[in-house]
Amino acid sequence: MPTIVFDFDGTIADTLSVVIKIANKFADHYGYKKIPLSDLPKLREKKPSAVLKHLGISIFKLPIVVRKIRFEMNKEIVNLKTAVDLKDTLVHLKENGCILGILTTNSRENVTEFLKNNDLQLFDFIYSGRAVFGKSRLLKKLMKEKKIPHADPIYIGDEIRDVEAAKKAGIKVIGVTWGYNTKTALLTSHPDHVVEKPEELKSIILG
């Protein structure tokens, strides 16, 4: 059975509202626009580059802003809840022989604590690394270090950049609509599948 690699932010953990709260907190300091909740539907349709342009965050300022948000996010992560109820689906995949993993830019310790708090200790590995716009490189590194056959894994993410990274890395990819980007936005990047409910993953993966 295949190895299923899940993105963490937005796909497993409900991080969107916390990220917006933190981003708004530092908007004045770093000189970009705040994100009113009324703008969220429009922003969920956009690619990361378009969101940055809308907010007025330059590519040069981005690493500083991301580091700051990530630092603050690390304090919040253990208190977060799941984006959707994934447990039954994860148990079903695992019982049918799938290897389950997480690829994240969060610390492994924080993700482990989150999984413990949300009764989701079902994953075989957590792979942590830094990648603002380099998730494809992180995926390739994961495949190499975990010695997973290149044609075998399936990546599951909630953003356009997740789909693009997986395709660039030569990995099958499923987009989920309960995270950052909408179904319409995800479809523009042509994933192998898009699902709106966790249980849909069972039939797609196990066929």
TIFI-562248 format. One record per residue: x, y, z of N, C-alpha, C in turn; chain. Coordinates in Angstrom, 3 decimals, decimal comma. Atoms other than C-alpha are relative to their C-alpha. Layout:
N
DRENFI        n.u        n.v        n.w       ca.u       ca.v       ca.w        c.u        c.v        c.w   chain
DRENFI          X          Y          Z          X          Y          Z          X          Y          Z       A
...
***
This chain:
207
DRENFI        n.u        n.v        n.w       ca.u       ca.v       ca.w        c.u        c.v        c.w   chain
DRENFI      0,840     -1,188      0,000      0,000      0,000      0,000      0,883      1,248      0,000       A
DRENFI     -0,822     -1,201      0,111      1,172      3,572     -0,581      0,287      0,671      1,333       A
DRENFI     -0,275     -0,901     -1,112      2,752      6,005      1,828     -0,800      1,272     -0,226       A
DRENFI      0,819     -1,206      0,106      0,381      8,909      2,501      0,639      1,086      0,846       A
DRENFI     -0,667     -1,103     -0,696      2,103     12,172      3,397     -0,959      1,182      0,085       A
DRENFI      0,932     -1,102     -0,220     -0,098     14,865      4,922      0,751      1,301      0,288       A
DRENFI     -0,381     -1,335     -0,435      0,581     18,570      5,017     -0,619      0,199      1,389       A
DRENFI      0,509     -0,179     -1,364      0,021     19,845      8,571     -0,934      1,212      0,133       A
DRENFI      0,791     -1,230     -0,164     -1,180     23,483      8,587     -1,181      0,031     -0,957       A
DRENFI      1,195     -0,103      0,833     -4,754     23,656      7,332     -0,562     -1,340     -0,432       A
DRENFI      0,442      1,332      0,418     -4,888     19,997      6,298     -0,365     -0,853      1,211       A
DRENFI      0,276      0,718     -1,245     -4,654     18,433      9,753     -0,428      0,981      1,099       A
DRENFI      0,280     -0,968     -1,071     -4,563     21,416     12,130     -0,721      1,227     -0,543       A
DRENFI      0,743     -1,214      0,363     -6,969     24,358     11,997      0,829      1,218      0,383       A
DRENFI     -0,948     -1,079     -0,307     -4,309     27,078     11,778     -0,358      1,341     -0,624       A
DRENFI      0,253     -1,212      0,778     -5,868     29,662      9,457     -0,361      1,199      0,872       A
DRENFI      0,437     -1,129     -0,825     -7,609     31,814     12,068      1,121      0,519      0,887       A
DRENFI     -1,117     -0,403     -0,862     -4,521     31,822     14,301      1,056      0,756     -0,808       A
DRENFI     -0,974     -0,679      0,865     -2,214     32,782     11,425     -0,467      1,414     -0,315       A
DRENFI      0,535     -1,332      0,305     -4,494     35,690     10,513      0,108      0,913      1,219       A
DRENFI     -0,090     -0,791     -1,233     -4,619     36,860     14,130      1,437      0,473      0,234       A
DRENFI     -1,406     -0,345     -0,211     -0,817     36,776     14,388      0,481      0,984     -1,075       A
DRENFI     -0,411     -0,885      1,094     -0,300     38,390     10,967     -0,526      1,416      0,221       A
DRENFI      0,583     -1,321     -0,252     -2,644     41,243     11,869      0,691      0,716      1,154       A
DRENFI     -0,684     -0,564     -1,175     -0,830     41,758     15,168      1,282      0,729     -0,397       A
DRENFI     -1,285     -0,576      0,395      2,426     42,542     13,348     -0,062      0,825     -1,293       A
DRENFI      0,156     -0,711      1,277      1,003     44,286     10,259      0,573      1,410      0,055       A
DRENFI     -0,484     -1,379     -0,106      1,734     47,825     11,435      1,521      0,043      0,140       A
DRENFI     -1,454      0,016     -0,236      5,235     46,942     12,604      0,787     -0,270     -1,281       A
DRENFI     -0,729      0,372      1,222      6,252     45,364      9,275     -0,535      0,691     -1,254       A
DRENFI      0,454     -0,839      1,105      4,248     47,733      7,079     -0,780     -0,710     -1,092       A
DRENFI      0,885      0,609      0,996      1,678     45,513      5,361     -1,446      0,116      0,478       A
DRENFI      1,418     -0,147     -0,319     -2,134     45,456      5,286     -0,464     -1,080      0,975       A
DRENFI      0,654      0,991     -0,839     -4,196     43,749      7,957     -1,025     -0,770     -0,840       A
DRENFI      0,936      0,855      0,738     -6,556     40,970      6,886     -1,347      0,009      0,714       A
DRENFI      1,338      0,075     -0,598    -10,205     41,676      7,720     -0,663     -1,316     -0,400       A
DRENFI      0,664      1,273      0,295    -12,384     38,557      7,879     -0,803      0,068     -1,291       A
DRENFI      0,778     -0,167      1,238    -14,433     39,990      5,008      0,839     -0,261     -1,248       A
DRENFI     -0,899      0,243      1,143    -11,370     39,606      2,739      0,343     -1,474     -0,177       A
DRENFI     -0,453      1,394      0,010    -10,871     35,923      3,566     -0,514     -0,815     -1,190       A
DRENFI      0,462      0,775      1,167    -13,147     34,394      0,867      0,762      0,343     -1,279       A
DRENFI     -0,734     -0,435      1,193    -11,359     36,452     -1,787      1,445     -0,498      0,035       A
DRENFI     -1,389      0,430     -0,124     -7,902     35,584     -0,460      0,148     -1,508     -0,164       A
DRENFI     -0,057      1,466      0,126     -8,718     31,851     -0,359      0,005     -0,456     -1,457       A
DRENFI     -0,016      0,314      1,431     -9,050     31,978     -4,156      1,360      0,266     -0,643       A
DRENFI     -1,255     -0,478      0,590     -5,545     33,387     -4,663      1,199     -0,906      0,267       A
DRENFI     -1,293      0,630     -0,208     -2,072     31,949     -5,069      0,781      0,804      1,039       A
DRENFI     -0,781     -0,731     -1,007      0,509     32,869     -2,380      0,584      1,313     -0,511       A
DRENFI     -0,594     -1,227      0,547      2,194     35,408     -4,672     -1,022      1,119     -0,105       A
DRENFI      1,065     -1,002      0,113     -1,132     37,189     -5,253     -0,428      0,506      1,377       A
DRENFI      0,332     -0,404     -1,369     -1,881     37,208     -1,513      1,045      0,984      0,526       A
DRENFI     -1,081     -0,887     -0,440      1,513     38,776     -0,795     -0,120      1,373     -0,651       A
DRENFI      0,168     -1,263      0,716      0,886     41,428     -3,441     -1,166      0,785      0,586       A
DRENFI      1,196     -0,633     -0,578     -2,566     42,164     -1,994      0,323      0,631      1,363       A
DRENFI     -0,329     -0,493     -1,340     -1,116     42,578      1,514      1,133      1,019      0,008       A
DRENFI     -1,116     -0,935      0,065      1,887     44,580      0,350      1,251     -0,511      0,683       A
DRENFI     -1,209      0,596     -0,573      4,545     42,146      1,576      0,969     -0,317     -1,138       A
DRENFI     -0,976      0,228      1,064      7,628     42,251     -0,620      0,697     -1,334      0,192       A
DRENFI     -0,716      1,271     -0,052      9,593     39,116     -1,454      1,225      0,095      0,906       A
DRENFI     -1,177     -0,209     -0,849     12,535     40,655      0,442     -0,381      0,001      1,485       A
DRENFI      0,465     -0,069     -1,383     10,499     41,230      3,607     -0,627     -1,322      0,460       A
DRENFI      0,739      1,226     -0,306      8,745     37,859      3,410      0,700     -0,918      1,007       A
DRENFI     -0,637      0,925     -0,961     11,383     35,699      5,214     -0,074      0,494      1,438       A
DRENFI      0,053     -0,571     -1,353     11,378     38,093      8,201     -1,396     -0,168      0,585       A
DRENFI      1,394      0,104     -0,449      7,575     38,133      8,411     -0,353     -1,451      0,302       A
DRENFI      0,294      1,428     -0,194      7,336     34,336      8,026      0,644     -0,518      1,271       A
DRENFI     -0,687      0,440     -1,221      9,919     33,759     10,765     -0,730      0,474      1,257       A
DRENFI      0,699     -0,568     -1,151      8,044     36,057     13,127     -1,334     -0,718      0,235       A
DRENFI      1,288      0,683     -0,120      4,660     34,457     12,407      0,205     -1,438      0,459       A
DRENFI     -0,286      1,391     -0,383      6,166     30,973     12,689      0,389     -0,100      1,474       A
DRENFI     -0,420     -0,017     -1,402      7,772     31,846     16,034     -1,214      0,111      0,921       A
DRENFI      1,208     -0,184     -0,809      4,444     33,065     17,417     -0,934     -1,209     -0,122       A
DRENFI      0,865      1,147      0,266      2,610     30,130     15,836      0,420     -1,202      0,846       A
DRENFI     -0,512      1,119     -0,789      4,840     27,661     17,659     -0,517      0,024      1,432       A
DRENFI      0,532     -0,123     -1,360      3,497     29,013     20,953     -1,463     -0,461      0,075       A
DRENFI      1,441      0,276      0,025     -0,096     28,376     19,851     -0,349     -1,432     -0,401       A
DRENFI      0,342      1,212      0,739      0,155     25,067     18,053     -0,545     -1,126      0,869       A
DRENFI      0,453      1,117     -0,846     -0,326     22,705     20,984     -1,445      0,185      0,462       A
DRENFI      1,378     -0,280     -0,421     -3,663     24,397     21,766     -1,006     -0,075     -1,145       A
DRENFI      0,880      0,012      1,163     -5,068     24,061     18,240     -0,858     -1,256     -0,066       A
DRENFI      0,869      1,139      0,270     -7,874     21,761     17,157      0,195     -0,450     -1,447       A
DRENFI     -0,114      0,506      1,372     -8,139     19,671     13,994     -0,888      0,806     -0,944       A
DRENFI      0,784     -0,721      1,006     -9,394     21,293     10,778     -1,313     -0,722     -0,273       A
DRENFI      1,188      0,864      0,148    -11,826     18,382     10,294      0,261     -1,270      0,807       A
DRENFI     -0,167      1,265     -0,721    -12,413     15,023     11,972      0,608     -1,041     -0,942       A
DRENFI     -0,743      0,910      0,879     -9,764     12,868     10,307      0,193     -1,393      0,590       A
DRENFI     -0,431      1,219     -0,706     -9,457     10,090     12,859     -0,504     -1,286     -0,654       A
DRENFI      0,544      1,228      0,588    -11,790      7,492     11,328      0,677     -0,340     -1,323       A
DRENFI     -0,665      0,209      1,298    -10,208      7,978      7,903      1,428     -0,468      0,189       A
DRENFI     -1,387      0,399     -0,255     -6,664      7,714      9,278      0,079     -1,432      0,514       A
DRENFI      0,036      1,371     -0,536     -7,515      4,573     11,240     -0,268     -0,997     -1,123       A
DRENFI      0,361      0,885      1,110     -9,088      3,005      8,133      1,188     -0,200     -0,951       A
DRENFI     -1,160      0,090      0,896     -6,051      3,792      5,959      1,103     -0,838      0,646       A
DRENFI     -1,056      0,732     -0,710     -3,651      2,460      8,581     -0,333     -1,484      0,107       A
DRENFI      0,424      1,407     -0,111     -5,668     -0,737      9,103      0,103     -0,734     -1,331       A
DRENFI     -0,116      0,602      1,327     -5,472     -1,299      5,353      1,427      0,055     -0,549       A
DRENFI     -1,403      0,143      0,365     -1,687     -1,149      5,318      0,723      1,240     -0,457       A
DRENFI     -0,670     -1,235      0,425     -0,935      2,491      4,448      0,983      0,482      1,065       A
DRENFI     -0,936     -0,695     -0,882      2,097      4,216      5,938     -0,440      1,459      0,041       A
DRENFI      0,476     -1,372     -0,139      1,029      7,611      7,297      1,114      0,899      0,525       A
DRENFI     -1,029     -0,944     -0,426      3,349     10,589      7,576     -0,479      1,433     -0,073       A
DRENFI      0,279     -1,435      0,032      3,349     14,344      8,088      1,244      0,728     -0,473       A
DRENFI     -1,067     -0,904      0,428      5,480     16,911      6,269     -0,373      1,388      0,500       A
DRENFI      0,355     -1,272     -0,614      5,631     20,188      8,169      1,192      0,929      0,140       A
DRENFI     -1,038     -0,979     -0,309      7,575     23,391      8,659     -0,054      0,374      1,476       A
DRENFI      0,046     -0,158     -1,451      6,537     23,337     12,315      1,005     -0,960      0,641       A
DRENFI     -0,937      0,900     -0,674      8,774     21,676     14,898     -0,667     -1,351      0,238       A
DRENFI      0,516      1,350     -0,224      8,400     17,933     15,306     -0,608     -0,131      1,404       A
DRENFI      0,480      0,069     -1,384      7,937     18,406     19,063     -1,415      0,587      0,125       A
DRENFI      1,311     -0,637     -0,062      4,986     20,784     18,600     -1,072     -0,840     -0,679       A
DRENFI      0,959      0,833      0,722      3,306     18,544     16,051     -0,331     -1,249      0,807       A
DRENFI      0,210      1,182     -0,838      3,780     15,516     18,312     -0,951      0,327      1,142       A
DRENFI      0,863     -0,417     -1,110      2,158     17,426     21,192     -1,424      0,248     -0,490       A
DRENFI      1,323     -0,232      0,590     -0,718     18,524     18,932     -0,725     -1,330     -0,236       A
DRENFI      0,605      1,300      0,289     -1,358     14,940     17,827     -0,434     -0,698      1,286       A
DRENFI      0,340      0,590     -1,296     -1,318     13,764     21,439     -1,262      0,657      0,572       A
DRENFI      1,147     -0,741     -0,556     -3,766     16,497     22,509     -1,300     -0,280     -0,746       A
DRENFI      1,187      0,232      0,820     -6,134     15,645     19,655     -0,253     -1,484     -0,287       A
DRENFI      0,193      1,446      0,116     -5,901     11,848     20,002      0,190     -0,483     -1,439       A
DRENFI     -0,304      0,375      1,387     -4,311     11,447     16,570      1,399     -0,603     -0,119       A
DRENFI     -1,333      0,599      0,027     -1,189      9,449     17,394      0,000     -1,241     -0,891       A
DRENFI      0,161      1,071      0,982     -1,569      7,384     14,237      1,059      0,048     -1,102       A
DRENFI     -0,951     -0,205      1,085      1,325      8,625     12,122      1,306     -0,744      0,234       A
DRENFI     -1,237      0,771     -0,084      4,412      6,565     11,361      1,233      0,890      0,039       A
DRENFI     -1,127     -0,924     -0,066      6,671      9,580     10,910     -0,480      1,445     -0,134       A
DRENFI      0,199     -1,448      0,169      6,792     13,387     11,167      1,305      0,542     -0,550       A
DRENFI     -1,202     -0,536      0,634      9,234     15,067      8,807     -0,083      1,523      0,038       A
DRENFI      0,021     -1,455     -0,194     10,065     18,664      9,744      1,142      0,663     -0,759       A
DRENFI     -1,032     -0,736      0,725     11,946     21,189      7,615     -0,475      1,403     -0,326       A
DRENFI      0,332     -1,376      0,336     12,049     24,813      6,468     -0,199      0,134     -1,506       A
DRENFI      0,257     -0,202      1,431     10,470     25,754      3,141     -1,109      1,023     -0,185       A
DRENFI      1,006     -1,021      0,271      8,721     29,037      2,350     -0,598     -0,241     -1,378       A
DRENFI      0,475      0,312      1,346      8,507     28,480     -1,405      0,743     -1,204     -0,569       A
DRENFI     -0,787      1,123      0,476     10,625     25,341     -1,571     -0,504     -1,338      0,477       A
DRENFI      0,560      1,246     -0,531      8,242     22,585     -0,511      0,295     -1,193     -0,898       A
DRENFI     -0,328      1,113      0,897      9,043     20,503     -3,595      1,355     -0,592      0,369       A
DRENFI     -1,311      0,491     -0,421     12,660     20,285     -2,444     -0,109     -0,785      1,300       A
DRENFI      0,215      0,692     -1,272     11,457     19,282      1,012     -0,626     -1,374     -0,237       A
DRENFI      0,625      1,275      0,341      9,270     16,559     -0,517      1,031     -0,978     -0,575       A
DRENFI     -1,029      0,856      0,605     12,175     15,220     -2,588      0,971     -0,507      1,069       A
DRENFI     -0,913      0,373     -1,084     14,402     15,228      0,488     -0,637     -1,073      0,880       A
DRENFI      0,731      0,991     -0,794     11,741     13,327      2,439      0,014     -1,357     -0,695       A
DRENFI      0,043      1,262      0,751     11,412     10,710     -0,300      1,361     -0,701      0,028       A
DRENFI     -1,352      0,568      0,025     15,168     10,253     -0,408      0,379     -0,561      1,366       A
DRENFI     -0,424      0,416     -1,335     15,724     10,039      3,349     -0,843     -1,145      0,550       A
DRENFI      0,873      1,078     -0,460     12,723      7,810      3,993      0,032     -1,204     -0,939       A
DRENFI     -0,135      1,074      0,992     13,623      5,698      0,951     -1,371     -0,501     -0,477       A
DRENFI      1,321      0,324      0,521     10,032      5,831     -0,299      0,082     -0,023     -1,523       A
DRENFI     -0,025      0,036      1,466      9,645      4,728     -3,960     -0,638      1,251     -0,582       A
DRENFI      0,416     -1,323      0,494      9,234      7,888     -6,023     -1,411      0,009     -0,558       A
DRENFI      1,339      0,043      0,606      6,065      6,759     -7,813     -1,076     -0,435      0,999       A
DRENFI      0,895      0,626     -0,960      4,519      5,375     -4,649     -0,792      0,971      0,888       A
DRENFI      0,709     -0,801     -0,989      3,651      8,213     -2,227     -1,127      0,856     -0,574       A
DRENFI      1,064     -0,948      0,339      0,558     10,390     -2,247      0,086      1,142      0,998       A
DRENFI     -0,074     -1,169     -0,873      0,744     13,919     -0,863     -1,382      0,627      0,110       A
DRENFI      1,307     -0,590     -0,241     -2,329     15,539      0,693      0,179      1,382      0,619       A
DRENFI     -0,162     -1,362     -0,493     -2,500     19,316      1,114     -1,193      0,873     -0,312       A
DRENFI      1,158     -0,889      0,122     -4,874     22,260      1,295      0,268      1,262     -0,805       A
DRENFI     -0,351     -1,227      0,708     -3,034     24,881     -0,767      0,453     -0,274     -1,429       A
DRENFI     -0,494      0,070      1,369     -2,225     25,557     -4,402      1,482     -0,344      0,006       A
DRENFI     -1,453      0,256     -0,017      1,453     25,575     -3,476      0,320     -1,435      0,391       A
DRENFI     -0,194      1,414     -0,315      1,079     22,065     -2,003     -0,118     -0,846     -1,268       A
DRENFI      0,222      0,736      1,252     -0,285     20,797     -5,315      1,171      0,217     -0,946       A
DRENFI     -1,098     -0,320      0,913      2,395     22,586     -7,328      1,306     -0,658      0,445       A
DRENFI     -1,225      0,620     -0,526      5,177     21,291     -5,051      0,020     -1,501     -0,259       A
DRENFI      0,083      1,448      0,216      3,976     17,699     -5,298      0,206     -0,349     -1,474       A
DRENFI     -0,149      0,258      1,442      3,697     17,867     -9,085      1,444      0,212     -0,438       A
DRENFI     -1,401     -0,282      0,328      7,175     19,379     -9,297      0,915     -1,128      0,490       A
DRENFI     -0,792      1,101     -0,566      8,493     16,556     -7,119     -0,355     -1,342     -0,634       A
DRENFI      0,402      1,223      0,672      6,730     13,989     -9,310     -0,819     -0,935      0,866       A
DRENFI      0,774      0,776     -0,965      4,340     12,851     -6,582     -1,494      0,214     -0,235       A
DRENFI      1,451     -0,140      0,099      0,607     12,150     -6,793     -0,490      0,901      1,125       A
DRENFI      0,445     -0,957     -1,001     -1,379     14,788     -4,944     -1,523      0,108      0,046       A
DRENFI      1,431     -0,197     -0,229     -4,847     15,183     -3,444     -0,183      1,322      0,732       A
DRENFI      0,310     -1,261     -0,662     -6,167     18,638     -2,599     -1,226     -0,150      0,875       A
DRENFI      1,160      0,032     -0,902     -8,519     19,086      0,356     -0,556      1,418      0,140       A
DRENFI      0,639     -1,315      0,073    -11,033     21,922      0,476     -0,289      0,634      1,357       A
DRENFI      0,338     -0,548     -1,315    -11,291     22,420      4,247      1,109      0,882      0,583       A
DRENFI     -1,104     -0,826     -0,498     -8,021     24,384      4,566      0,031      1,389     -0,593       A
DRENFI     -0,178     -1,384      0,440     -6,646     27,545      3,034     -0,689      0,300     -1,339       A
DRENFI      0,558     -0,303      1,323     -7,530     27,414     -0,673     -1,328     -0,708     -0,243       A
DRENFI      1,312      0,559      0,333    -11,010     26,767     -2,052      0,138     -1,096     -1,058       A
DRENFI      0,022      1,042      1,029    -11,980     23,915     -4,372      0,313      0,586     -1,372       A
DRENFI     -0,232     -0,650      1,294    -12,045     26,282     -7,352      1,471      0,350     -0,177       A
DRENFI     -1,413     -0,372      0,070     -8,564     27,558     -6,541      0,889     -1,223     -0,163       A
DRENFI     -0,798      1,229      0,086     -7,162     24,058     -6,045     -0,065     -0,618     -1,392       A
DRENFI      0,168      0,600      1,328     -8,580     22,857     -9,361      0,835      0,689     -1,065       A
DRENFI     -0,823     -0,722      0,988     -6,617     25,553    -11,225      1,421     -0,556     -0,063       A
DRENFI     -1,351      0,561     -0,016     -3,418     23,758    -10,191      0,029     -1,476     -0,408       A
DRENFI      0,145      1,349      0,565     -4,700     20,387    -11,498      0,574     -1,118      0,872       A
DRENFI     -0,404      1,167     -0,808     -4,220     17,951     -8,594     -0,589     -1,269     -0,590       A
DRENFI      0,561      1,274      0,473     -4,906     14,261     -9,191     -1,448     -0,147      0,452       A
DRENFI      1,368      0,029     -0,537     -8,011     14,577     -7,012     -0,200      1,200      0,919       A
DRENFI      0,369     -0,979     -1,027     -9,838     17,142     -4,872     -1,125     -0,614      0,818       A
DRENFI      1,051      0,561     -0,852    -11,888     16,034     -1,863     -0,554      1,080      0,919       A
DRENFI      0,657     -0,952     -0,889    -14,385     17,921      0,270     -0,268     -0,587      1,376       A
DRENFI      0,200      0,678     -1,282    -14,760     15,321      3,042      1,110     -1,025      0,200       A
DRENFI     -1,090      0,954     -0,259    -12,082     13,178      4,733     -0,283     -1,420     -0,475       A
DRENFI      0,303      1,394      0,360    -13,930      9,904      4,058      0,187     -0,287     -1,488       A
DRENFI     -0,232      0,185      1,432    -13,508     10,482      0,303      1,401     -0,515     -0,268       A
DRENFI     -1,387      0,453      0,177     -9,802      9,762      0,797      0,079     -1,519     -0,032       A
DRENFI     -0,042      1,462     -0,083    -10,565      6,103      1,577     -0,140     -0,637     -1,383       A
DRENFI      0,257      0,627      1,300    -12,007      5,231     -1,827      1,055      0,369     -1,032       A
DRENFI     -1,017     -0,436      0,966     -9,446      7,287     -3,756      1,321     -0,740      0,238       A
DRENFI     -1,288      0,589     -0,315     -6,409      5,861     -1,965     -0,032     -1,531     -0,073       A
DRENFI      0,072      1,460     -0,058     -7,575      2,283     -1,459     -0,646     -0,606     -1,236       A
DRENFI      0,566      0,406      1,288     -9,464      2,131     -4,759     -1,011     -1,118      0,083       A
***
